[in-house]
Amino acid sequence: MYHQLLKLGRQLLIQPTCRLCRFPLCPDTEADPICPPCHDRFQLKKGGLYGSAPLPWHGLSYYDGAFRTLLLRLKRRPDDRQLSALIGCLRATLPMPYPAVLIPIPSWKRRRANPLPGLIATTLCQVRTDLLQRTRASAGQHHLNRQQRLSNLSGAFKVSAHLQAMEIWLVDDILTTGGTALAARQALLDAGHQVCGLICLGRTPIRRLRR
């Protein structure tokens, strides 16, 4: 009885709201911090998205429409409330064991580097940022085809030596053609590590990759 009264008092004092739009939530839905309209608007997949090409990957939604706009905004101005909600939804879909070793793919930019891969990895699990480094900047990938992207990123990463081989998941905010992830994976494989796949928030739709 005491616990029921305490829960009722908390519900009266604190109205849970959606972490993406702050729409009031029913107290019984506290386990899901995102309201149904936002699930629909951002096309968040309860079971997640996954695939095997160009490497095994797991994501939350397609990088398109309203979800693309949301991620672009979070990349410029990270919001802890919104990011924690998205990453929480992503975590529930992942097959990786705990504690897994996560490596956020490092940016080549020294200033205004993309903060999302590191924030995603840190929120999810054990993170290693000392293992994989970017050795050089690469040309912008936006106007390159798949083969040009792969060539552009050849040798772009190096791995710290003298570390015990590990099973690793790479982390990025968006998976597009996979050129960056493949280059990072190859550097880790060459150093003797096992790369299980890539974790991301968004996956660029195939129809957009073909443009």
N, C-alpha and C positions, 0 to 999 in steps of 0.2 A: 504493500500500500504506500509506504514512504517513497519508494522509487517511482511509483506511478505519479504521485503528487509532485515530486521533484521534476519529473519529465514534463508534466503539464505546466508547471511554473516556468520552466525554461522556454516552452513553446509560446507562452503568453508574452514573455519578456523579449524573446529573440525570434523574429520571423525569418526563417531561412529564405534566401533568395538565390536565383540562378547566378552562377559566377560569371557567366558571359554577358547577360543582359540585365541582371538584377530583378528579374520578374519574380514575384512572390511564389514560393514553392509550398506545396502541402507538406506539413511536418512529417508525414509518413514516407516522404521521398528523400529524406536527408541523405540516404546512401548515394544518391545520384545528384551531384551538385549542378547539373545542367538540365534546364527545363525541356519538355517535349518539343515546343516550337523551335528551340535552338538546335536540338537534335535533327529536326527536319530541315531547318534553314541551312545548316552547315553540312548536312548529309553525313553525320557521324555514324559510323557503322558499329553496332553493338558488338559484333563478333570481330571487328577490325577488318582490314584489308591485308591480303598477303599474296605473294607470288614467288616465282623461282628465277625470274629473269630481270635484269642481267645477272643477279645474284639473289639468293634467298632474302626476302624482305618482308617486313611487317609494318603497317601503317594504320592510321585512324580514318582518313577520308581522302578523297581525290583533291588534288591541288587545283581547284577550279572554283569559279563563281564566288560566293560569299566566303567560303573557307579560304580561298586564295587571298582575298582582301584582308581577312582577319590575320593570317600569318604574316603578310607583308607589314601590317601595322605593328604586330608584336615584335617583328624583327627590328623595326625602328625604335619602338618604345615598349620594351617588355613589361607586361603586367602580371605580377605574381599570382593574383587571384584567377585570372583567365588561364594562364599557363598551367597552374596546378590542376585546374579542372580538366583541361585537355590531356595532360600527361596522366592524370588519374584514370581517365577513360582508356587511354592507350595501354597503361599497365595491365588493366584487366584482360586485355586480349593477347598478351605476350606469352609465348611458350617457353621462354628462357628460364633456366633454373636460377635460384637465388642462393648465395650471392653470385651473380654473373659479373664478369669484367667487361665494362663498357668503355669504349674509346670514342669520344666525339671527334669527328673529322675536323682537323684544324684549318682555319681560314688562312689564305695567303696575305690578307690585308693586315697590316700592323695597326692602322687606325680604322675605327668603325668596323671592326670585325664582327661577323654575324654571331650574336651571343646565344642563339637558340640551341645549337647542338650541345654546348656545354651545360646549359640549364636543363635540357631534357635529360641528359645522362646523369647529372648530379641528383635530380629528383627521383630518377628511377632506381638507381642501384650503385654498386661500387664503381668508381671511375678511376681511370688511369690517364693522366694527361702528359705523363713523362715518356711514354712509349713511342708515340708517333709524332713526327714533326714535319712541317712543310719546308722543303728545301729551297723552293723558289716560287716566285709569282708566276701565274699562267695568264695567257691572254683571255679576254672575255669569251665565255662559252656560248653566249646567246645566239650568235649567228653562225656557229659551226655545226657541220653535220656530225653524225655519230663517230665516223672514223677520224675526223679531224679533232674531235674532242678527246678521243683516246690518245692520239699522237701528242696533242697539246699537253696532256697530263703525265706523259711518260717520264718517270724519274722525278716526279714532283714531291715524293715523300721519302723520308728515311726513318729507320727504326733504331731505337737505342740498343746497343749491343750488350752482350753479357747478362741478359735477363732470361729467367726460366721461361720455357715455352708455356703459353696460356691459351685457353679457349676464349675467344673474344667476340663481342658484338660491336660493330661499328654503329655510330649514331649520327644522324643528320636531320635537319628539319624537313628537307624535301628531297625526294628521289626523282630525278628527271630521266636522262638517258643512262645514268649510272656510271659515267666516265670517271668522276671523282672517286666514287666508292670502289670501283674496280682497281684504280691506281693505288689507293690506300690498302686495299686487300692484298694486292700483289706484293707490296713492300713488306707487309706483315708475314705473308706466306714465305717469302724469300728468307726471312729471319727465323723461320721455324715455328711460327705461331699458327694456330687454327682459327680461321674466321668463320663463325657460324652464319653470319648474315648481317643485314642492316636493319636498324630500327629508325623509323621516321614518323613525322606527323602526317605529311602529305605526299601523295604519289601523283605525278603529272599524268593526266589521262592519255591513253595510247593515241587517241585521235589528235591530240595536240602535238605529240611527238612526231607524227607523220607529216606535219605541215612543212 
